Amino acid sequence: MNSQVFFPSPSLVLFFITILVLVQIPMFLCYDWYSSCKNQYSCGYITDIGYPFWGDGRVSGCGNPSLYLSCEHNTTFIDINNVKYLVLGVNTTTNSLKIARNDSWGGVCSLNHVNTTLDSNLFVYSPGYGDITLVYGCPSVMPGLFNCNGIGSGYMLPGAHGPDKCKVSVVFPVLQGEIQFYTENMPKMEEDIKEGFVVNWIEDKSCSDCIQSKGVCGYDVNTNQSTCYCSDQTHGPKPCPSPPPSNKSDQYHHHIIIFSTIARVVIASERKSF
């Protein structure tokens, strides 16, 4: 018995390819950033955090690349200038973040010898904070406020300073009104360092405009600036346009018309071939 192999006509192949292209392009190329970036970051008692932050449910395009929040055992952390901080609180109304160095919980002797500095493009200290400098490994002839195994004695200076005659120094922000008590109250200084400090992230005006236009804020790594994701799947530096009068059913009917037209052409072509 002779078997016949069916080879579809070119027009039929074109028909199916066209359908696949029309269906798959929206699925693979048009990622729904608008819906994705509506998701909020939540971890432990830090909840409902959106732009400019991202992480743990918020993909990288939803926030500034430098403002990644990590969730570890229901505790939130953020890295700023290669220093890891514990996030103690977030106030989205005042754009403020309370943070504490993760290495401060063991006291002044546990601190890594790296200054506490902010990225001035992203943060500023909240009013009322000033710097102190902890110097380590000082000569024995200098009076020490504290002594750390392996590096020797150290003391505190108001303001930001270098190590001078000592080995290393660490600059740290604290409430200015408390600095006067530290030279005679070492435990208080350590406690204040553990309690952390408050910073304000710099507000993005274009993001505020985006929200007012019913858009969702995100970040475009290609332009290194914020972008506005809109419900019609468009995005850009400007707010979302006013929605057109048409609705999703119009797009659906448009696809039906295209499919029907292609189908008629294919059927007519197939009939002519027989």
C-alpha positions in Angstrom: 0.0 0.0 0.0 1.4 3.3 -1.1 1.5 6.0 1.6 1.2 9.6 0.9 3.0 12.4 2.7 1.0 15.6 3.2 2.9 18.8 2.5 1.0 21.9 3.5 0.8 24.6 0.9 2.9 27.7 1.4 -0.2 29.8 1.9 -1.4 27.5 4.8 2.1 27.7 6.4 2.0 31.5 6.1 -1.4 31.5 7.8 -0.2 29.6 10.9 3.0 31.6 11.1 1.1 34.9 11.1 -1.2 33.7 13.9 1.8 32.6 16.0 3.5 35.9 15.5 0.5 38.0 16.4 -0.2 35.9 19.5 3.4 35.5 20.7 4.8 39.0 20.3 2.5 40.5 23.0 3.4 37.6 25.3 7.2 37.7 25.0 8.1 41.3 24.0 5.5 43.3 25.9 6.3 42.5 29.5 3.7 44.0 31.8 5.8 46.4 33.7 2.8 48.3 34.8 1.3 45.4 36.7 4.7 44.1 37.9 5.8 47.4 39.4 2.5 47.8 41.3 3.8 45.0 43.6 5.2 46.4 46.8 8.2 45.3 48.9 7.2 43.7 52.2 9.5 41.9 54.7 8.8 41.5 58.4 7.6 44.9 59.8 8.8 46.8 56.7 5.8 46.7 54.4 4.3 48.3 51.3 7.4 49.9 49.9 7.5 51.0 46.3 9.7 53.2 44.1 12.6 54.1 44.3 13.3 50.7 46.0 13.1 47.2 44.5 13.8 43.6 45.7 11.9 40.6 47.0 8.9 40.6 44.6 9.8 43.9 42.9 12.0 43.2 39.8 15.0 45.4 39.0 13.2 47.6 36.5 10.9 48.8 39.3 13.5 50.7 41.3 16.9 52.4 41.2 19.6 49.8 40.8 21.4 51.2 43.9 18.4 50.9 46.1 18.0 47.1 46.4 16.3 45.9 49.6 17.2 42.4 50.7 15.0 40.3 53.0 16.8 38.0 55.4 14.8 36.2 58.0 12.1 38.8 58.0 14.7 41.6 58.4 15.4 44.2 55.7 18.9 45.3 54.7 20.3 47.8 52.2 23.9 48.3 50.9 25.1 51.9 50.6 28.6 52.5 49.3 29.6 48.9 50.1 28.4 49.1 53.7 25.6 46.9 54.9 22.8 48.6 56.9 19.9 47.2 58.8 16.6 49.0 57.8 14.8 49.9 61.0 12.0 51.9 59.5 10.7 53.5 56.3 8.4 56.5 56.1 7.1 57.0 52.6 5.3 60.3 53.6 8.5 62.0 54.6 10.8 60.0 52.2 12.8 58.9 55.2 14.7 55.8 56.1 16.1 54.8 59.5 19.1 52.6 59.2 21.9 51.2 61.4 25.2 49.8 60.4 25.0 46.0 60.5 28.4 45.8 62.1 27.5 48.2 65.0 25.7 45.7 67.1 28.8 44.5 68.8 29.8 48.0 69.9 32.6 50.3 68.7 35.2 47.5 68.6 33.1 45.5 66.1 32.9 48.3 63.5 34.7 47.7 60.2 37.1 50.5 59.6 35.1 52.1 56.8 33.5 55.5 57.0 29.7 55.9 57.1 29.1 57.8 53.9 26.0 58.3 51.7 25.6 58.5 48.0 24.8 62.2 47.7 22.8 61.5 44.5 20.4 59.4 46.5 20.4 60.4 50.2 20.9 63.3 52.5 21.0 63.2 56.3 17.9 64.2 58.1 18.2 67.5 60.0 19.8 67.3 63.5 22.5 64.8 62.7 26.2 65.5 62.8 29.4 63.4 62.5 31.7 62.0 65.1 35.0 60.3 64.4 36.2 57.1 66.2 39.9 56.7 66.0 41.6 53.4 66.7 45.2 52.2 67.5 46.3 55.5 69.1 49.7 55.9 70.8 49.8 54.9 74.5 50.6 58.4 75.6 47.2 59.6 74.3 44.2 59.2 76.7 41.8 56.5 75.3 38.1 56.4 75.7 37.9 52.7 74.8 40.3 49.8 74.1 39.8 47.1 71.4 41.7 43.8 71.3 44.1 43.7 68.4 44.2 47.4 67.6 44.6 49.1 70.9 43.1 52.2 72.5 40.8 54.7 70.8 38.8 57.8 71.4 36.0 60.0 69.9 36.3 63.3 68.2 33.3 65.6 67.2 33.2 66.1 63.5 34.8 64.3 60.6 38.6 63.7 60.9 41.3 61.5 59.7 43.3 59.1 61.9 46.1 61.6 62.5 48.6 59.8 64.8 46.3 56.8 65.2 46.1 53.8 62.9 42.5 54.1 61.5 39.4 56.3 61.9 35.7 55.7 61.3 33.3 58.6 60.7 29.8 58.0 62.0 26.6 60.2 62.1 24.7 60.7 65.4 22.3 63.3 66.8 24.2 66.5 67.3 22.7 67.2 70.7 24.0 64.0 72.1 27.7 64.3 71.2 28.6 66.4 74.2 27.8 63.5 76.5 29.9 60.9 74.8 33.4 61.6 76.3 32.1 60.8 79.7 29.5 58.2 78.8 30.8 55.5 76.5 27.8 53.2 76.9 25.5 55.9 75.6 27.6 56.5 72.6 27.5 52.8 71.7 23.8 52.7 72.3 23.2 55.7 70.0 25.4 54.1 67.3 23.3 50.9 67.5 20.1 52.8 67.2 21.1 54.2 63.9 20.3 57.4 62.1 17.7 58.8 59.7 18.3 59.7 56.1 16.0 61.1 53.4 16.0 59.8 49.9 16.0 62.5 47.2 12.5 62.9 45.7 12.1 62.3 42.0 9.7 65.0 40.7 9.1 63.0 37.5 7.9 60.1 39.6 5.3 62.3 41.4 4.0 63.5 38.0 3.9 59.8 36.8 1.7 58.8 39.8 -0.6 61.7 39.2 -1.1 60.5 35.7 -2.2 57.0 37.0 1.2 55.6 36.0 3.6 53.4 38.0 7.2 54.5 38.6 10.1 52.4 37.5 13.7 52.8 36.3 15.2 52.6 32.8 18.8 51.2 33.0 19.4 52.3 29.4 18.8 56.0 30.1 19.8 55.8 33.9 16.7 57.7 34.9 13.2 57.0 36.2 10.5 56.0 33.8 6.7 55.9 33.9 5.0 52.7 33.1 1.4 53.2 31.8 -1.6 50.9 31.7 -1.4 50.8 27.8 2.1 49.1 28.2 3.9 52.3 27.0 6.6 53.9 29.2 9.0 56.8 29.1 10.3 59.8 31.1 7.0 61.7 30.7 3.7 61.1 32.6 1.1 58.8 31.1 -1.2 60.3 28.4 -4.9 60.5 28.9 -6.5 57.2 28.0 -8.1 57.0 24.5 -11.8 56.4 24.2 -11.3 52.9 22.8 -11.2 49.9 25.0 -9.6 46.4 25.0 -12.5 44.9 23.0 -11.5 47.1 20.1 -8.1 45.4 20.0 -9.7 42.0 20.2 -12.1 42.8 17.3 -9.1 44.1 15.3 -7.3 40.7 15.7 -10.5 38.8 14.8 -10.8 40.9 11.5 -7.1 40.1 10.7 -7.5 36.4 11.3 -10.7 36.3 9.3 -9.2 38.1 6.4 -6.1 35.8 6.3 -8.3 32.8 6.6 -10.5 33.8 3.6 -7.3 34.4 1.5 -5.9 31.0 2.4 -9.2 29.2 1.7 -9.6 30.9 -1.7 -6.0 30.0 -2.5 -6.5 26.4 -1.5 -9.6 26.1 -3.7 -7.8 27.4 -6.7 -5.1 24.8 -6.2 -7.5 21.8 -6.5 
